[in-house]
Amino acid sequence: MRELWGSALAAWASGRSGAVVQWVGRFLGHALWWALPGRRGLACAALERRLDLDPQTAQAVARTSFLHTGMAFAEIFLGRGGGPRWVAQQVTVENPQLLGQLQASARPVVVVSGHLGAWELLVAMMSLFPHRPGCQVVVRLPKSRFLRGVIFHARNQGRIRAVGHRDASLGVLAVLRAGGMAAFLVDHHCRRAEAERLPFLGREASVNRGPAVLAVRAQAEVWPLFLVREPANWARFRLLIDPPLDVRALGGSPSERVREVCRFATHAVERAVRRYPEQWLWMHRRWKL
């Protein structure tokens, strides 16, 4: 029942305009800033230590980060409205030649991204690959049935399916081996048993091995993609695409190849965060032991 209520809310909200969603997102970001002093302090401290910012600058960047996080949460409801037309109107593709290469590829594709900018709207980007037999977005589902209903309704559309990370392994591997695509956010803390320990912004952090394991088993291409908001106009977006890593070209044992994929994905996230620090989720306990 709670999942049904969540789906109903998502269906209603998906009809709201982008301006309404942007207002809600900014309001939510301000509310998070004032309601979560512990997370506020965590974000400011991380910015000082990881980017060597002075306290005043760190606080300004952290506050803007909270606004972007609020926007990302609100944009869950815009994901169903995305498509090629929306991309053409609202998104600047920074490396169109790489997008063309990705669209032309017949290989299995693992997309790696992070909690940066408009990460919820990356679901809309999956509509750019209609030739794929399936596109799966692997997510860490909340415990709340209500919120799970919201997420599934907002993200499931046609060939694009949201999959809980605990249930992803076999289903995602089958989609990849059939030539499909799977997308992951790879910049969150995870349990030690699931992780590689790698440097991220100057300090060792846990990196989930799951996406790398699937990429190695499927012999996939690994493509970093990030959707950020244009600093001058948050209603417009920029799609960042990095050149891919071809898993078939890696040597060494399976565990060594997995670690190399984790390193590649982590470096891609770090480059994007350094470029747009105000749009990353600094309130997250990324370096938790």
N, C-alpha and C positions, 0 to 999 in steps of 0.2 A: 504493500500500500504506500509506504514512504517513497519507494522508487517511482510509483505512478504519480504521486504529488510532485516529485522532483521533475519528472518529464513534463507535467502540465505547466509548471512554472517556466521551464526552458522554452516550451512551445509558445507561451505568451510573450516572454521576453524577446524571443527571436524576431518578433515583429516590430520591435522598437527601432527607432532611427539611430544612426551612428552618433548623432549629436546627444541623444538621451543617454546612450551607453557611455559616451565620453564624460558627461556630467556625473553619472553615477560612479564611474571609475575614479574620477578625481575626488569626489566626496569620500569614497571608500578609502582612498590613499591617505587623505587628511585624517580620517578617523583612526586608521591603523597607526599613524604617526603619534597621535596623542593617547591612544588607548593602550599601546604596547611599549612602555618606557624601557623594558628590558631588551626588547628587540631593537629599539631605537639605539640604545647604547651599544649593542652588539654590532650593528651596522656601522656606526661611527668608528668604533675601535678597529674593526676589520679594514675599513678604508684607510685609516691612519697607518696601520701596520703593513698592509699588503700593497698599497699604492704610494706610501710615504707622503701622505697629505697632512697639512697642518690641521688642527682641530676645527677651525672655522670652516675651511674648505670641505673637510670631511663631513661636517654636519650638513652643509648645503647640498652636497652630492647625495648623502643618505636620504635627506628629505625628498629630493626629486625621485630617488629610487623608490620610495614608498608610493609616490603618486603613480609611477609606471607600474608598480605591482598591483595597485588598485585597478588601474586600467586593464591590466592583463586578466584579472579575475572577472571584470565586467565583460570583457570581450569574448568570454566563453560563449555568450549568447549570439555573437555575430558569426560564429564559425559556419553555421548552416547556410548563411547568406552568401558565402564566398563562392567564387568560380572564376573561370577565365575572364569574363567581363569585369568582375570586381577587381581582379588583379590588374587588368589593363587600365582601369580608371584610377586606382588608388595606390598601386605599387610601382616603384622604380626598381628595375632589376639592374644591379650594379655590374654584373658580369654576364650580359646576355649570351655571349658565346658559350659560357659554361652551362647556362640553362639549356641552350640548344643541344649541347653534348649530352647532358643528362636526359633530356627528352628523347634523344635518338638512341640511347643505350638500350640494349636488350638484356643486359646483365641483371642479376639480382642486385637490389640497392638497399643499403642500410643508411638512412639519414640520421646524422647526429646533430643535436642542437642543445640549447641550454635555456635556463630561465632568464632570458634576456629579451627586452622589448616586448613585442606583441606575440609571445610564444604560443598563446592559445590559437592565434589565427594561422599558424603553420598548417593546421588542418585544411584551411582553404587552399593552400598551395598544392595539396595532393591532387586537386582537380585538374592540375596542369599535365597530368600523366594518364590520360584516358586509355592508353594502350596497355597499361599494366593490368594483369589478371586480378590484382587485389592490392590495396594499400591499408596497412595497419598502423595505428598510432598506439604505442605501448605507454600506459600511464600508471602512476601509483594511485590507486583508488583510495578515497577516504573511507573510514569505517561507517560513516553515516549513510544509510540507505537512501535518504532524501538527496544528499549531494551526489551519490552515485547515479541516481536517476537524472539529475541535471546534466551531469557529465556525459552519460551515454546518449541522451537525446541530442545534446548540442554537438557531439562529435561524430555520431554514427550517421552517415549519409551515403546512400548508394554503395559503391565499392569500398568506401572508406569506413573502417571499423575501429572503434576503441577497444583495447584489450588490456585487462589488468595485468600488471607485471608478474604477479604470482602464477598466472595462467598462460603466459605468453610462449613458453619455450617451444613446444611441439607445433602449435598452430602457426606461429610466426615462421618457423623454419620451413614448414610445408609451403607457405605463401612465397617465401624467398626462393626456394628451389624451383617453383613454378614460374619464376621471373618477376615476382612481385616486389613490393617496396614496403619497408617497415621503418618507422621513425621513432626516435628515442630522445629524451632529455637526459644528458649524461653528466650533469654537474651537481647532483645531489649526493649527500652523504648516504652511505649504505653500510650494512653489516660487514665486519672484517672478513667473514667466510665468503662473501660474495665479491670481494674487492681486490683490486691492485692498489698498492700504495705508490703514488706518483706526485711529483712536485706540481703545485698549482698556485700561481701567483706568489711564488717564493717560499711556500711551505708545503710539506707533504700532506696529501689528502687522500681519502678513499675514492676510488673510481670503479664504478660497477662493471664487472666483467661480462655481464649478460649480453649486451649488444655486440661486444667483440667476439664472444664465443659463437653467437649466431652468424656473424659475418664470416668467421673462419670456416664454420661448417658448411655454409652455403656458397663459399668462394665468391663473395659479393664485392661490389664496389662500395666504399664508404665515403659518403658525401656530407660535408659540413654545410648546413643551411641555417641562417638566422634571419628573422624578420624583425626589424627595428623600426621605431617611429622616427620620422624626420624631426630633428630638433626644432625647426621653425614652424612645423605644422603637425601636431600629433594625430591629425585625421588622415595623414598620408604616411606611407610606409616604404621601406627600402629592403629589398631582398639581397642578402649577402650570401654568396656562394664561393666556397673554396675549391680548388682542384681536388679530385678524389684520390683516395688510396685504393689501389687494386690489391686485394688480399692475395690473388694468385701470384703476385710478384714477390711476396714475402718468403724469406727462408727461415730455417730453424725449426724447432719442435712446435707442436700445436700451442703449448703454453707460451712459448716465446712470441709466436705470431699474435696471440691474444693480447699479450702485454704491449706489443707494438701498435696494435689497433687502439688500445686504451690510451697510449701515449699520443698518438696522432689526434684522437678526438679531444683529449684534454688540452693540447696545444692550440687547437682550433678555437675552443671555447675561450681560452685565455686571451688570444689575440682579439677576439670580438669584445670581451669584457674590458680590456685595456682601451679599446677604441670608443666604447660607449659605457663607461663605468656607471653613469647615472641611471642606466636602464637595467642594471642587473639586480638580482634578488639578494641584496647584501644582508637582509635580516635572517637569512638561512644559516644554520650552524654548519657551515661547509667544512670546517677543519676540526670537527669533533673527533676525539680519539676513540 
